[in-house]
Amino acid sequence: MIISMSETTTIPIKKTTRDDLKKLGRKGETYDTILRKLIMLAEKEGFFREHKRILEEEEFFPLDEI
């Protein structure tokens, strides 16, 4: 995916954070790609956390009783 300069921004981060991001990526991956993957993982984790909460806290009834 090619990103034009008008679609990019600069995000100030510490050099150690940049280095950690670099370690998470593969050769040729952009920081944008690495960050998109991390966002997707965070969204999935939130989805599963919410479903676990529902299973633990909500009350369920068999369908034939409804």
Summary of the structure (lengths in Angstrom):
residues: 66
radius of gyration: 19.7
end to end distance: 49.9
largest distance: 59.1
contacts: 100
relative contact order: 0.08
helix: 65%
strand: 0%
